[in-house]
Amino acid sequence: MRRVIFNQKGGVGKTTIACNLAALSAAAGKRTLLVDLDPQANSTQYMLGDKANSLELTLADYYEETLNFIWFPKEANAYVHATPIDRLAILPAHETLGELMARLESRYKIGKLKDVLDQLSEYDAVYIDTPPAFNFYTLSALIAADRCLIPFDCDDFSRRALYRLLDRVREVQQDHNRNLNVEGIVVNHFQERAKLPKALVAELTGEGLPILENRLSHSVSIRESHQKAIPLVNYAPNHKVSMQFRSLFHELNGEEKA
């Protein structure tokens, strides 16, 4: 299973969702790989903390190698790093991904992410964090993935952007990846007592969009978990949002809440 967390709008919680779902996957006994495609490398920092600054090989090095003819290319596992969480590994990002993008596009390396993930077949689950844009890296992720999970921030700007995003995902399905399934829309930063979020969610549900049942609240503890470089579900396992993440994980995997 390869799940891409995608929204071209920033600030909707892609990194937090990707990292916490990956941590829950590992806790459930699955060999799990987190892929960070964002040049900002937020998932990499979230999972590895200060160690993220001293990695010898990253996804940027893999892409650099694809641009050059090499007799004996490195094995895919050379770019994968362990995290402090058992059964959870990461294919980390680096800021030079941004510099590489134009060269990768011009050489049409759009399928190279799928290639490296095909080589890493020992993982039961893959979670792909993407940059806040529709670009080479997000398209690569959508081509490589089986499922697309869309975070939705509860405001009118996010709603307008959502329709454009769904059109682009459908285009990728038609042109590149017939097996890509829009798994659902995750309502994030949900304020249960506020009228606007509830009205927006009801409107989208009424339009037949695949709104997932479990929603995620906003909490300062999430920022604390970022600072500590520990996913919230590990940092504060009994926190309300951690429980919401668990319910979301069970929903996505067709399981009853434990």
C-alpha positions in Angstrom: 0.0 0.0 0.0 1.4 3.4 -1.0 -0.5 6.4 0.2 0.3 9.9 -0.9 -0.8 12.9 1.3 -1.5 15.6 -1.2 -2.8 19.2 -1.2 -1.3 22.0 -3.3 -2.3 24.4 -0.5 0.1 25.0 2.3 -0.6 24.8 6.0 -3.3 22.0 5.8 -1.3 19.5 7.9 0.2 17.2 5.3 3.4 16.6 7.2 1.7 16.0 10.6 -0.8 13.6 9.0 1.8 11.7 7.1 4.2 11.3 10.0 1.5 10.3 12.6 -0.2 7.8 10.3 3.2 6.3 9.5 4.0 6.0 13.2 0.6 4.3 13.8 1.3 2.0 10.9 4.6 0.9 12.5 2.9 0.5 15.9 0.4 -1.8 14.2 3.3 -4.1 13.3 3.7 -3.1 9.6 7.1 -2.4 8.1 6.5 1.2 7.2 8.4 3.7 5.0 7.9 7.4 5.1 8.9 9.3 2.0 9.6 13.1 2.2 9.4 14.8 -1.2 9.2 18.3 0.1 12.5 20.4 -0.3 11.6 22.0 3.1 12.2 18.5 4.6 9.7 19.0 7.4 8.9 15.3 7.7 12.6 14.5 7.8 13.1 17.0 10.6 9.9 15.8 12.4 11.1 12.2 12.4 14.9 12.6 12.9 15.4 16.0 14.7 19.0 17.3 14.6 20.1 14.0 12.9 18.4 15.3 9.7 21.1 17.8 9.2 23.9 15.2 8.9 22.5 12.6 6.6 25.0 11.4 4.0 22.4 10.1 1.5 18.9 11.5 0.8 16.3 11.4 -1.8 18.1 14.3 -3.5 21.2 12.1 -3.9 19.0 9.4 -5.5 17.6 11.9 -8.0 21.1 13.3 -8.7 22.3 9.8 -9.5 19.4 9.3 -12.0 20.6 12.3 -13.9 24.0 10.7 -14.5 25.1 7.4 -16.1 26.7 5.3 -13.4 27.9 1.7 -13.9 27.1 0.5 -10.4 24.3 2.6 -9.0 23.6 2.4 -5.2 20.9 0.0 -3.9 17.7 1.7 -3.0 18.2 0.8 0.7 21.3 3.0 0.8 19.0 6.1 0.8 16.7 4.8 3.5 17.4 5.7 7.2 16.0 4.2 10.4 14.0 6.4 12.7 13.7 6.2 16.5 10.4 4.3 16.0 10.6 0.6 15.5 9.6 -0.7 12.1 9.5 2.9 10.7 12.1 4.1 8.2 12.4 7.2 6.1 13.5 8.2 2.7 14.5 11.7 3.6 14.4 15.0 1.8 17.0 17.6 1.3 16.8 21.3 0.4 18.6 20.6 -2.9 15.5 18.8 -4.2 14.3 22.3 -5.2 17.4 22.9 -7.3 17.1 19.6 -9.0 13.5 19.9 -10.1 14.1 21.7 -13.4 16.7 19.2 -14.5 14.6 16.2 -13.5 11.6 17.7 -15.5 13.7 18.3 -18.6 15.0 14.7 -18.6 11.6 13.3 -17.9 12.5 11.5 -14.7 8.8 11.5 -13.6 8.8 7.7 -13.0 11.9 7.4 -10.9 10.1 7.7 -7.6 8.0 4.7 -8.5 11.2 2.9 -9.6 12.8 3.3 -6.2 9.7 2.3 -4.3 9.3 -0.8 -6.5 12.8 -1.8 -5.3 11.8 -1.2 -1.7 9.1 -3.9 -1.8 9.9 -5.2 1.7 7.8 -2.4 3.2 4.1 -3.2 4.0 3.1 0.4 3.9 4.5 3.6 2.3 3.4 7.2 3.3 4.5 10.0 0.9 4.6 13.6 2.1 4.5 16.1 -0.7 5.3 19.8 -1.2 2.5 22.4 -1.2 2.4 22.7 -5.0 1.4 20.7 -8.0 4.8 20.1 -9.5 7.3 17.4 -10.6 7.4 15.9 -7.1 3.7 15.8 -6.4 3.1 14.3 -9.8 5.8 11.7 -9.2 4.1 10.8 -6.0 0.6 10.5 -7.5 2.0 8.3 -10.3 3.8 6.1 -7.7 0.9 5.8 -5.2 -2.2 3.5 -4.9 -4.2 5.9 -2.7 -4.5 9.6 -2.3 -5.4 11.2 1.0 -6.3 14.9 0.9 -6.1 17.1 4.0 -8.7 19.8 4.1 -8.5 22.9 6.3 -11.9 24.3 7.2 -12.1 27.6 5.4 -13.6 28.9 2.2 -10.2 29.3 0.5 -9.5 25.6 1.1 -12.9 24.6 -0.3 -12.2 26.5 -3.5 -8.8 25.0 -3.9 -10.2 21.5 -3.2 -12.2 21.4 -6.5 -9.1 22.3 -8.5 -7.1 19.7 -6.7 -9.7 17.0 -7.4 -9.7 17.9 -11.1 -5.9 17.5 -11.2 -6.0 14.1 -9.4 -8.6 12.9 -11.9 -6.3 14.1 -14.7 -3.4 12.1 -13.2 -5.7 9.1 -13.0 -6.6 9.3 -16.6 -3.2 10.1 -18.0 -0.7 8.4 -15.8 -2.1 6.1 -13.0 -5.4 4.3 -13.5 -4.9 2.5 -10.2 -4.8 5.7 -8.1 -7.7 5.8 -5.7 -8.9 9.0 -3.9 -9.2 7.4 -0.5 -10.8 10.4 1.2 -10.6 13.9 2.4 -9.3 14.5 6.0 -10.9 17.4 7.7 -8.1 19.0 9.7 -8.1 21.9 12.2 -11.8 21.1 12.9 -13.6 23.2 15.5 -16.6 21.3 16.5 -18.3 24.2 18.2 -17.8 26.7 15.3 -20.6 27.1 12.7 -18.5 27.6 9.6 -16.4 24.4 9.7 -19.6 22.3 10.3 -21.4 24.1 7.4 -18.5 23.6 5.0 -18.2 19.9 5.9 -21.9 19.4 5.5 -21.9 21.2 2.1 -19.0 19.0 0.8 -20.6 15.9 2.1 -23.9 16.9 0.4 -22.0 17.2 -2.9 -20.9 13.6 -2.6 -17.2 14.2 -1.9 -15.5 11.5 0.1 -15.2 13.2 3.4 -13.8 10.8 6.0 -15.8 10.4 9.2 -12.9 11.0 11.6 -11.8 14.6 11.9 -8.6 16.2 13.4 -8.7 19.1 15.9 -6.2 21.8 16.2 -3.9 21.7 19.2 -0.8 23.4 20.4 0.5 20.0 21.4 1.1 19.2 17.7 3.6 22.1 17.5 5.2 20.8 20.7 5.6 17.4 19.1 7.2 19.1 16.1 9.7 20.8 18.3 10.5 17.5 20.1 10.8 15.7 16.8 8.4 13.0 18.0 5.1 12.2 16.3 2.2 13.3 18.5 0.8 9.8 18.8 4.1 8.8 20.5 4.8 12.1 22.3 1.3 12.3 23.9 -0.5 9.0 23.2 -3.5 9.9 25.4 -4.0 13.3 23.9 -7.4 14.0 22.2 -5.8 14.5 18.8 -3.7 11.3 19.2 -6.9 9.4 19.7 -8.4 11.1 16.7 -5.4 10.0 14.6 -5.9 6.4 15.8 -9.6 6.5 14.8 -8.6 7.9 11.4 -6.0 5.2 11.0 -8.5 2.5 11.8 -11.1 4.1 9.4 -8.5 4.2 6.6 -7.6 0.6 7.1 -11.1 -0.7 7.5 -10.7 -1.6 11.1 -12.9 -1.1 14.1 -11.6 1.3 16.7 -9.5 -0.6 19.3 
